[in-house]
């Protein structure tokens, strides 16, 4: 397998040279040439880091992948540091910086994957048609390599030293540490200093698209209490409806009050109820004891909410609280929400940044780039930048399929093209071309 890589890299090099250079400057040509010449090294690096298990809870593995990238950024003359994750029970984060002039660009990646050491899916494999397989190749070690190779191209063209870059590669994107405020503190602090955010997640895996928006991902818990009694007394003035009837009413009320609202989903993923209930919050499950002839005392449901904007999230939570407060006789309900991942709304700034990226893509001969349908995009770290940056897009990573499964693949032919588009976009943003 290793012996075949040079031939694949040569094919990628030859194929990636066929782009229109009509509007590309001399400096930009140097950036593109550097990316082509370093493509074999990029693929070798991708194989190396894919072969290091970095499941979110494998702290040693996450740190090891971080060390690989840290050494590469150090070699480019960037200032790097490792943020220890002990305070939020994760491995930590890698941060690299280059201080120059112009707008500050925040580049976002993550080092962890969903595949822990117990997974059977552990190693890089080379398949047919320039396709690689391996844990995290698409989500998102391919994107991390694209960040590094873009920095290398800018460095070798002599322009990186003039740019303001902050790179944050989190170590817990797939299973966030808690409290979340501490787990994302360094990313938020970087966002406060940035003007533009670029996320190198895999998006929907298609190089023809990018994300100008991502929906939120937050949770809720509904706990209902009723009066336990023999079932013959249910609905009586003293006993009332019982916990399970009230839980059912509230959940259906959520459906009636919120279903059909554009880009909003809310889902009760777990329900448990009876006379005795043991809710295991860590596993989001539990056990219950009850009898058909006993009115249930306790009922619990947990679920999630996904919204496109902070305003939609606030409105949704307000509606859910109102429905939960109008209780059936002799019942009470407690509804709580967790912090979760915020939304990245499709702002005018994000749309403008996508248009810049798309124009770069077209000039390089890779075609137009359009926005991903928010319903097809999950939550991601870039959403934490939304309140602070002027513009943001995500999904600039490696093309691929089936992430989060043992069939995950990455299209190696997209590695140089994705890198080129990102590097040229960053260079032009740094020079004020779009002002």
N, C-alpha and C positions, 0 to 999 in steps of 0.2 A: 504493500500500500504506500509506504513512504517513497519508494522508488518512482511511483507514478506521479507524485506531486509536481516535479519540475515541468513535465509535459503539460499538465493541466494549467499551471501558472503561465506557461508560454502561450497556450491557447487563449487564456484570459487576457494576457497582455496584447496579443494581436487583435483580438476582438474588441478590446476597449479603446484601441487607437483610432477607431473609425468614428470620429465625431466632428461636427462643424466647428471650425475655429474662427469663423468670420468676425465675431465680436469679442474674442478672447484676447486679453492683453499679453504682453511678453512675460510679465510676472506670473500671470495665471497659467500660461503654457508651462512654465517651470514647475508650478505646483502639480499640474496634471502629469507631467513627465515623471516627477518624483514618485507619485502614487503608483504609476505603472511599474516603475523599476523596483519598488518595494513590495509589490503585490505577493511575490513568492514568500517573502518574510512574513507578511501579514497572515497568510494562510497557515504557515508553520506555527505562528504565535497562537492563532485561533485553535489549532489542534492541541497545542500545549495546555492552554487554559481550560479547554473543554474536558481534557483528561484529568483535571484536578477536581475532585468532588467538592462542590461548594454549596451543598444544601444549606438552607438558611440557619439550621441549628448545628451545622458542622462548623463551629467557630474557627477551628484550626484551618480548615479548607478554605473558608471565605478569606481569612487573613492571608493565606498563601497566594491566592489569586490576586489579592490586593497588592502583595509584595512584588509580584511579577510586573504589574502595571506601574507601580511606584518606581521601580528601577528604570523602566522605559521613560517615564516622564522626567525623572532625575537626569537621565542622559540627554534630554532635550534642553536642559537648563531651567526647567520649571521648578518652582518651590513646592514641595510636597509634604504632607503630614498624614498620619493615621489617627483617626479619632476612635478611642477605645469605647466599646459599646457596653461596658459593664453596667452602667446606670440604667440601661434599657434592655438588659439581658439578651444582647446579640453581639456579634463579633466586632462590629464597628464600621467605619466609613473611610474611604480614601478621598483626599482632597488635594488637587494640584492647581497651581496658579501661575499665570504669566501676567506681569504688570507692564502696561504700555500706555497707549492713548486710545482715544475713540470710545465708542460704547462698550460697556462691559457685557460680555456674553457668558452665560452660565450653561455649561454642557452637562447633561445628566445621564448617568448610566447606573447599572447595579451589578454587583459581583456575585450575588447568590442565585441559586436556582431552586426549583421545587423538588429536586431529586436528592434525597438524603443518602447517606452511605448504605442504607438498607435496600435501596432501589436496585433492580437488576440492570438498569440503564446507566452505564458508567463511562463508556469510552467513545471516542471519535471514530467514525468509519467513513470511508470514501465510497460513495455509490456512483451510479452512472450519471452522465449528463451534468457533470460539475456540481453534484449535490452531495453535501456532507450531512452526516447524521451524528447526533451526540447530545448529551444532556446540557441544555442551555445554549446550544449553538445559535439558535434563533432568538431565544429570550433569556439573557440578551448579551452573551459574550461576543457575538458577532458585532453588536452595536458598540461595545467597549473597544473592540479592535478598530472599528471605523473611527472612533474619537481619536485614538492614538495615531492612526495612520494619517488622519487629517492634520493633526499637530505636526507630524513628521514632514508632510508635504509643505506646510507653511514655513516650518523651520528651514528646510533645505532651499526654499525659494528666498530666504532672507527676510521674511516679513513677520514671523511669529513674535520677534522681539518688540515689534511696534504695537502689539495687540493686547487688549485687556481680556483675559480668559480666566474663568473659574471652572474647574471640573470637579463635580461631586459624583462619586460612584458609591452608592449606598450598599450596605451589606445585609439588608433585611427587607428588600422590596417585596419579596414573595411571602414573607411572614413577618410583618412589622413588629418591632419591639414595643414594649409598653413601659411607662406611659408614652403615648405617641408624640406628645409635645417634646419629650427629650429625644426620642428616636429621630425626629425630623428637625431638631433645633438647628443643626449645622446647615442643612439644606435651606431652611427658611432664612437664616442669617446671610447665606450667600445670595439668595434671591433679593433680599433687601438692598444689596449692593449692585445688583445687576439691572441692565436695561432690557435684555433679550434673553429668553430661555429656549434652548434647543434640546429636545429629548431624543435619545437614540434607542428607544424601545423599538420593537419590531412592528408595532401598529397592527394592521391586518395582514402583514406579510407581503404586501404588494408594493413594489417601487413606484407604481403609478398613483399612490395615495400617500397622504400624510394627515396627521391629526391636528385640527385647530381647536378641538374641544374633546373633553373626556368627562363622562358623568361621575358623580360622586359615588362613594361606597361607604355607607355607614349602617350601623345596626340599631335595633330596638328590642326591648324586652317588655312584654305585657304580662303582668301578674294580677290575677283576679281572685278575689276571696268571697265566699258565700257562707251560708249557715248550714252546717252538716245536720242531716236528719234522715229519718225513714222516708223513702220515696213517696209514701202515701200522703205526705204533708207538703210536697213540692207545690209551689204557687200560692200556698196559704199566706196570710198576712204576716205571720211570724217567721216563716222559713223563706219565703220568696222564691226566686228562680234558680238559685244555685250557681256555682262558679262556671260550670261548662256552658250552660245556656248563655251566660253573660259574655264569656270569651267568644262564643260563636257569633253573638250579636255584634260585638265590636269588630271582629275580623270582617264580617260581611259589610259592616258600616264603612270600613276602610275601602272595600271593593266598590261599594256604591258611590262613595264620596270622591274617589280619586282615580278609579280605573278609566282609561281613555285619555288622560291628560298627556299631551305630547311629550315624548322623551322621558317620561316618568315611569319607573317600575318600583314596586314594593312587594315583598314576598314573605309570607309566614313560612319559614322553613322547618320549624319544629313546634309541635303542640304536645302538651302532656297535662293530664288532669286526673283528679280522683280525690279520695279521702285523705290519703297520705301521698305526698309528692316529694321526690328527691331530685332536685335539679342540679346536674353537674355542669356548671357554667363553662369550665375549661374545655369540656368536650361537646358543649352545646347539645346535651341530651339528658338522660336520666331515667328514672323509673317511677312508677306510680302504682298504688293499690287502691282499688275501689270495687264496689259491688253494684249490680244493676238496680238493687233496691235501696241504695243510699244516695242521697243528694250530695254531690261533690262539693268539698270545701275549698279546694284550690285548683286553679288551672293556669298554665303558663304557656306562652308562645314567644318565640324569638324569630326575628327576620331581618331583612335588609331593605335599604332604600337607595335608589340610584336616581340622581337628578342632574340636570344640565347646568344649573346656576345656583348660587347661594340663595337667591330670591325664591326659586322653586323649592329648594330644600326647606327654607323657613316656612313657606306656605303649607307644604306637605305636613311638616311636624305640627303646625298649628291646627290643621284639620284633624289629624290623628288624635291630638290631645282633646279636642272638642268632642269627638265621637266617644272617646274613652271615659269622659266625665259624666255622661248622661246615663247613669247605671240603672239596670233593672232592679226591682225591689229586693232589698236585703243583700245587695252585693256592692262591692267596691273594686276599683281597678287602679293599678299603678303602672304608668307607662314611662319608661326611661329610654334615653337615646345615648349612644356612645359617640365619640368624636369622629372617628373614621377618616377616610380620604375625602378631601373637598372636591368640588367640581372644577373643571377648567372650561369656562364659558367661551363660546365662539365670538370673541370680541372683534371689533374692526381692526385692531392692531394685529391680531392673530391671522385674520384674513389677508391683511396686507403682507405679512411675513410669508405666508404661503404663496402669494403671487410672486414675490421675489424669488423664492425657491423654485417655483415652477418655471420662471423665465430662465433661470440658470440651467435647469434641466433641459429645456428646449434648445438653448444655445449650444449645449454639449451634445445634442442629438439624441437625448434620452426620452424626449416627449413631455407632454403636459402632466402636471401633478394636481390631483383634485383632493378635496377633503373627504376623510373617512366618515361614513354615517356614524353618529355618536352611539347608536344602538349596537354597533359592532365593535365598540372600543371600551375596554375595561378601565378601571381606575389605575393611575400611575403617579409616580413621584412628581412629575412636572406640575401636577395640579396644585401642589403646595406653593408654587411660584406665582399663581394667578393674581393675588392681591398686590403684588409688588412690581412686576415687570410690565413694560409697555406692550410687548408682543411675545408670543410663544407658539411653537409648533413641536409636535412629537411624531414618532413613527419614522425616524430617519435611519433606522437600523437595517440589519441584514434582511433580505427577502427570505421567506421560509414558510413552513407549514407545521401544523400539529404541535405547537408548543404546549408544554405542560403534560405531554404524553410521551410514551416510550417510542413513538413514531416521529418525534421532532426532527425536522430537517432544516438545513440552511442552504440557500442557493449561492454557491461560491462565486458565480459569475456576477452577482450583484455587489460583491464586496468593493471592487474598484470604482464602480459607477456611483454607488452610494457615498463613498468617501469623497470622490471628486465633487459631487454636487454640494455636499456639506462644506468642504474646504473653500470652494469658490464663493459660496454664499457668505461664509464668515469673513473672507478677505474683503469682499465688496462692502459688507456692513461696516467693517473696520475703517474703510477709507471714506465713508460717507457718501457712497455712490447713490444711495436711495433717498438722500435728504432733499 
